[in-house]
Amino acid sequence: MTSARPTPRAGSRTRTGTKGVARADRERQIVRLAVEEFGTQGYARASVAAVAERAGISKPLIYTYFTSKDGLAAASAHYAGSLLVSEVEAAQTATTAEARALDTLVAIFSVLGDCRRAWSVVHDTTLPEGGAARAAAAKYRERLAGMGAVGTAEILRAAGDDDPLDHELLSAVWQHAVTAIVQWWLDHPEQTAADMAARAARMLHIVLGPHS
């Protein structure tokens, strides 16, 4: 699991300081701050100026690196989405529905322990139509949903259910459930990734244990 590091709080004006930092490292620093900004505020309310202030650089420099607000949001979506997809993909090895669901959640908790707003960035409903950020976020959502659909299909097949609409519905239920779990965690910041893993294990065992 990825080790947890503190991330700047929403509204914080703490400057990271990027003077003398290589451009690639500076861009990563900016993107991590942008993930916090976009994930907390949503694209519609997010401010490039706030990201620049927290990074200790000028707003025009961000536009030099990322061209536009949408470009910065797209970079944030790629950063957050790639973290989530890589961790969740690596977790798809369990042989039971309960274990796979738990491993998937633990993988997500691991990412969010280090990058708290990653899920929010990928699932931002305020991203503008036709923009690079919206397309990037959609790509990662589809990959996450595809992996979830494999797990939910296994549950239904084990129960003898081959109805494609049932499969579609249960997949959607799982995606909304994960989003609700993530939001609950954001509303309870005192909970650690380990706390969430233990809580998820209890809930999944109650719901899936007798059938998986």
N, C-alpha and C positions, 0 to 999 in steps of 0.2 A: 504494500500500500504506500501511496505517496505521503511523505511526512507533512504535517500541517505547519504552515507558516502564517503569521498574522497578515491580513490584508488591510489596506486603509479603509476606514469607516466611511460610509456615505456622507458627503459634505465635508470631509476632512480636508484641510488645506496643507497637510504635510507635504513638503517637497522632497522628492527622492534624490534629486541632484544627478545630473547626467554629464557634467563637464568632464572631459577627458575620457569618456566612455566610448568604446568602439561603436560605429553606427549600428551594426546588427544587434549588439547588446542594448543600445539605447532604444532601438525600435521595439525590442521585446519588453523593456521596462514601460514604454509608452503604452503598448498594447495591453499589458497587464492592468495598468491604471484605467485604460479605456474599458476593459471588461468590467471592472468595478463600476465605472460611471454608467455604461449602457445597461448593465445588469441591474443596477439599482434604480435608475431613472427611466429606463426604456429609451429607445431611439428618439422618440418625439420630444422628450424633455431633457435628454442628455446634452451636455455642453462641451464642445471642443475646448473652449477657453478654460473650463474647469480641469480638464485633463492636462492641458498645458501648464496650468498653475501648479498642479500637484506634481508634475514631472520636473518643474523648475526650468522650463524652456518657454520659448515664445509660441504663440498660436500659429504664426506663419511657418515656423519650422515644422509643426505637425503637418501642415498642408504640403510642405515640401516633400515630406516622407510619404504621406498617404493620399495626397491630392485633394481629398474632400472629406466631409463628415461621413459620407457613405463609405468611402475607402477605408477610413479608420474603423468604422463599424464592421466592414467586411473582414478586415484583418483580425478584429476581435472575435468574430464568428468562427473564422478558421482556427484561431488559437484555441478557443473554448471547445469547439466541436471536435477537433482532432484529439484533444485530451480525453474527452468523453468516449469517443468511438474506440480509440486504442485500448483504453482500460476495459471497456465493456466487451470488446472482442476477445481480449485475453481471458475474460472470465467465463466464456461459453464452453466449459469443459465438463460440467457436472452431468450426471446421468439421470437425475430425478428432477421433476418440475420444481419442487420446493428448493432444492439445492441450487439449481440454476437461477431461479428468481432471486434468492438471497445473494448469490455471488454477483449477480448483476447490480443489485442495490449497493452492495459493499463497494463495488468498483466505482459506482457513481459517488458514493460518500467519500471515497478516497480522493477523487478529483476535486470535489467540492471542499474537502478539508484544506486543500491548498489554493483553490481558485473558487471561492465561495459562490460567485455569480455566474459560473460557466453555463449551468442549465438555463438560467434566465436569459442569457444572451442568445442562446440557440433557439429559445422558444419565445422570443420577443415578438409580440403581435403588432407592434407599432413600426416595424421596419417598412420603408417605403416600397410600394409596388414598382417592379422593374429595376430595382437597384441591385448592385452586386452583393450587398449585405444580406438582403432577403434571399437571394439565390443561394448564397453560401450557407445560411442558417437552414434553409429547406433541405439542402443536400445532407447535412449532418442529422437532421431530424429523421429523414427517410432511412438513413443507415441504422440509426438507433431503433426506429420503429420496426425495421425489417428483422433485426435480431430479436426484438420482443415478440414479434409475430411467430417466430420459430418456436419459442417457448410456450406461448399460449396454444399453438396448434398441437403441440405434444400433449398438453393437458386434455384437450378435446378429443384427440384421437384415442387416448387411453380410456376415455369414457365412451368410446364408440360413436362419437359425434363427428360426422364428415360434412355437415352443412356449411357451405362457404360463407354464408351470412353470419352464422354463429361465430365462425373463425374471425371474420372481420370485426364483429362486435366485441369479442373478448380482447382482441388486440387493441382496440380503441380504449376499452376499459383499463387495460394495463397501462397504456401511455398516460391516461389522465390520472391514474392512481399514483404513478411515479411522480408526476408533476405536483400532485397534492402533497406527497410525502416530502418532496424538496421544499415546497412552500412552507409546510409545517416546521421544517428544520430552520428555515430562514426566520420564522416567527419565534423560534426558541433557540437563540444563538448560544445559550449556555450548554446545549447538548453537543457533545463531541462526536466525531465520526464513529468512534467505538461505541458510544451510547446509542447512536442511531442503528448501527449494525445489530446490536443486541436487541433493540426494540423491534426492528424489522424481522429478526429471526423468530421472536415470539409471535408476532402477528401472522407471519407466513405459515408457521407450524399450525396455528389454530385454523387458518383458512385452507391450507393445502395439505397439511400433514397426513390426514387420513386417506387422501386420494392420490398422492404423488408416488 
